C-alpha cells in the first residue's frame, strides 16, 4: 500500500455536514451516509450552489471520522485544484510513524511484522 500526502490551500472553502449545519440545510446525518444515490444528489446540489464551495466535510460511515470530498475534475476544474499538492511518500510499511499513527486512530492490525522494516521516510 502506497501512502500519499495531499496538501490543500488554507483558503479552501468547505461545508461541514454535521452538527448545527445539518439543521441549517434541513438535512440529517442519514442524508449523507444513508446511501450513495441520496448522498450523490446532495453533493450535486452543494456543488452547484451559488456559495461556490470547494467541497464537503462529512462523517465517514466506514471510518467513523471526518472525511473530505473536493469538487471538480479535469473537465470542470475548480480554482482550488491548482493549489493541491500531491506527494507520493512511499510504501506504508516504510513509514517510521506508521505504528504510532495506527495506534492513534485505533486500528487493529493483523498479519504484519511486529518490527517495521529498516527503511523509513518521514
N, C-alpha and C positions, 0 to 999 in steps of 0.2 A: 504494500500500500504506500502510495506516494503522498507526502504532505505538501501543501501549497499555502503560502501566505498571501492574503488579499488585503490590500490597504485601500481605504476609501478616503475621499476628501472630507475634512471636518465640516464642510458646508452641506453635506449630504442631507436631504430632506425626506424623512420617512414619517409614517404614521404608526403608532404603536396600537396594535389591535388587541388590547387587553384593558382591564380596569375601567376607569371612567370613560375612556374613548368609546367603548362599546355602546354605552348608553347614548352618547352624542350621535353616533352613526346609526343608531337604532338596530344594533346587531347583538348577537350573543356569541359566546365562545364557540358554540356549535356552528355558527355561520362560517367559521374559518377552519374548523377542524373536523366537521361532521362528514364531509365528503368532497371529493375533488371537483365535481361538477358545480356545487354551490360555491366553494372557495374560489374556483376559477372565475365565476360570474362576479363575485365581489372584487377580485383582483382586476378584472377588466374595467369595472366601474370606477375603481380607485385610480387606475392608470389613466383613464380618460377624464378624470375630474379636473376642473379649472385650477385647482391648487397646484397642479403640475408637480406632483410628488415624484421622488426618485425611487421609492419602494415602500415596503411594509415590513414592520417587525411583528412577528406573531409567535404564539406559543406552539412549539412543535409537539404534535401528538405522540410521536415515537421517542423523541429525546427528552421531552418534558422540560425543555429550556427555550429561551427566546431565540428565534431564528430570524434571518434577514433574507428577504426576496427583493431583488432590484429589478426595476422596469427597464425595458429597452432591449434591443437586439441589433444585429448587423443591418437589418433592413430599415429600422426606425430608431437609430441611436439617440440616446439622451445625453445631455451635456455631462452628466456625472460619469459616464462611461469613459471619457477621455482621461479622467483623473484616477481611474482604477489602476493599481499597480499589482501585478501578479508575479510572484516569485516562487519558483519550484525549489523547495527546500531539500528534498531527498526522501529516501525510504524512512518510514516512521520508526522502524526498529533502530535506526542510526541516530535518532534524536535523543540527546543526553537527558532531556527533561520529560521524555515520554512517560516514564513510570510515575513521576510526580504529578503530571497532568492527569493521567488515568485515575490516580488516587483522588485528586481534587474533584473530578467530575463523577466519581463513584462508579467507575466501570469495573465490572468483573471480567477478568481476563483468564482464559484457559488455553492450554496448549501453546504457550510461548516460553522461550528460555527464561530462567529465573534471573539470569545476569545479562544485561544488554551487551551487544557487540562492542568491540573496541572503538570502531569508527564513531564519530559524533559530529553533529552540527548544531548550532545554537538557534 
